[in-house]
Each structure stands twice: as structure tokens, then as C-alpha cells.
Amino acid sequence: MVLNNIEALIEKYNNAETTLKEEAQLKAYFASDNVAAHLEHYRPMFMYFSQSKQEQYTKDVPLNTKKTKLYQWISVAAVAVLMLGFMIPTLWNSGPKTLDQYTAEEQQMYIETKAALAMLSNNFSDGVSSLNALDLASKNFNVGLEKATHITEFSKTTNKLLKN
């Protein structure tokens, strides 16, 4: 083989541009005895590729075929617990209680809580409407500021014109 051809193939190999046929040519060249001295450091790499193809894993891998039934019983127990969790409350309770079924003290607490929440809701609504009024005032104030900047710009321009 021509030395220039081998050097070109090595350059292509280093850039990952070679074909399988070209790589086979390189392997054959480095397997031969007449390798150029300045390319000698590539020989171990190509020899390794040739030798690694012939290696095979011969050790036996033992397979554990013994299955434990613990996981199966755990899943059965989990399903039973879930079923009991869903069934027990429905068997013991006939449904939600009405207001009449509570004691007088509990009814009074319910009515007071309901009144407090209604007052809180009304005050919250009043606060929101106040915030809307403040938002409107803020927008009007910003519009006024914009117009004031136009006036100051106009006065600067007229001052420049009058000075000239």
C-alpha cells in the first residue's frame, strides 16, 4: 500500500469519516509487518480492535428461579385494607347529619360561624370596591402626569426658540 494513502486514511479515521472498507484496509496494514516508523504508535490501537472482536464471555451466569410469595401476600393484604377502609364508614354511617341532629350548643356555634363568615365576605367585597376606586384614581393621576410632561416639553422648546 502507498504510504500517502494510509496517512490520508488515518486522517479520515481521526475525523470519523472513514467507511468500513477503509477501516478494514487500515486494520490489514497495521496487522502486517511493514508499518512505517512514524505510524507505529497506531499499531496497538488497531491490534486491540482485532483482538477484542475475538473475545467472548464464557462465565456461566446463575439464574435464581426461586420466587418468594411474600410480595403476593402483601398485595392481597393491601387490597383488603383498602376495601375495609371504603366499606366500614358506609356501613356505620347512614349519611350526613342534618342541623336538627346536632345539639343546641353545636347549632349555636354553626349559626355564629356562618354570621362571622358572612360579615367577613361583606367587608372583603367593600375592600375590593375601594381598591377599584383607587385604581381608577391612579389611572387618572398617570394621565395627568403624562399631560404635564407634554407641557414641560413644550415650555423647554419655546424657551429654546426665544433664546435664539
C-alpha positions, 0 to 999 in steps of 0.5 A, a space after each residue: 500500500 502507498 504510504 500517502 494513502 494510509 496517512 490520508 486514511 488515518 486522517 479520515 479515521 481521526 475525523 470519523 469519516 472513514 467507511 468500513 472498507 477503509 477501516 478494514 484496509 487500515 486494520 490489514 496494514 497495521 496487522 502486517 509487518 511493514 508499518 512505517 516508523 512514524 505510524 507505529 504508535 497506531 499499531 496497538 490501537 488497531 491490534 486491540 480492535 482485532 483482538 477484542 472482536 475475538 473475545 467472548 464471555 464464557 462465565 456461566 451466569 446463575 439464574 435464581 428461579 426461586 420466587 418468594 410469595 411474600 410480595 403476593 401476600 402483601 398485595 392481597 393484604 393491601 387490597 383488603 385494607 383498602 376495601 375495609 377502609 371504603 366499606 366500614 364508614 358506609 356501613 356505620 354511617 347512614 349519611 350526613 347529619 342534618 342541623 336538627 341532629 346536632 345539639 343546641 350548643 353545636 347549632 349555636 356555634 354553626 349559626 355564629 360561624 356562618 354570621 362571622 363568615 358572612 360579615 367577613 365576605 361583606 367587608 372583603 367585597 367593600 375592600 375590593 370596591 375601594 381598591 377599584 376606586 383607587 385604581 381608577 384614581 391612579 389611572 387618572 393621576 398617570 394621565 395627568 402626569 403624562 399631560 404635564 410632561 407634554 407641557 414641560 416639553 413644550 415650555 423647554 422648546 419655546 424657551 429654546 426658540 426665544 433664546 435664539 
